[in-house]
Amino acid sequence: MSNLSYIHPSAKIGSNVTIEPFAYIGNGVVIGDNCWIGPNATILEGARIGKNCKIFPNAVVSAIPQDLKFKGEMTTVEIGDNTTIRECATVNRGTAENQKTVIGRNCLIMAYCHVAHDCVIGNNCVLANCVNLAGHVRMEDFVICEGLVAVQQFIRIGAHSFIAGGSLVRKNVPPYVKAAREPLSYVGVNSVGMKRRGFAQESIKVIEDIYRVLFVKGYGLSTALQIVEEEMPVTSEKEAILSFVRNSQNGIMKGLATNGSVG
């Protein structure tokens, strides 16, 4: 640890942690073993950082929420093991509503990203440069957002989905899909990502068939869900899709049907 950094006496620092010059570690911060904290990184009260994490220069972790309802309550940011926060990214604490902001294990949060209060990001997610998440966003495992994606508050993004660069996410994005265009629309399933993660071709085929009914054939949502329920084989992926869509109170993104769309 450099004697040019500031470490609050109450901070708990694990073993084999490198803290570079001019880093700031605030009151009550917890940092796990084998982390690297870069120069000029700022880690404020409420941060709970796992093992083997890297926080790059000028990142700010656990600043208070940019929410006018915040009244100074004690909340946290929790970051899982093996996660990297790149330059100038900001991760804000939770508010009284959910108490914490969470980033899971093995995530990569690239430069200039913003993760707002009460967001929950799953494991193995990638936010490319300048992705902005408003408050209360829920992102499941293995999501990839390309650069300049902006996500509206309270949005849910399903597991193994891929969102194209520059997209504006105003509706929920179901699992296993690729999303692009304006307004955000279904453009296929994330077959490349799923193959890389060991999905069987038969499982990918079922997912494609489900989304063909939901997004391509022009059915109304209730009809599409009934067809999927009754005609598609029972798989864990089918159950995940049905559960996600049925519980999307704010609606889901558009389909590609020419005579109608799901949303």
VENWO-V188826 format. One record per helix or strand of 2 or more residues. SS is the DSSP state (2 for helix, 1 for strand). FROM is the first residue (numbers start at 1). LEN is the number of residues. Records with the same first field share a line. If there is no record, write none. Layout:
SS->FROM-LEN  FROM-LEN
This chain:
1->6-2  12-2  18-2  24-2  30-2  36-2  42-2  47-3  54-2  60-4  76-4  84-2  90-3  100-4  108-2  114-2  120-2  126-2  132-2  138-2  144-2  150-2  156-2  162-2  168-2  172-2  177-4  185-5
2->191-6  201-16  221-11  236-11
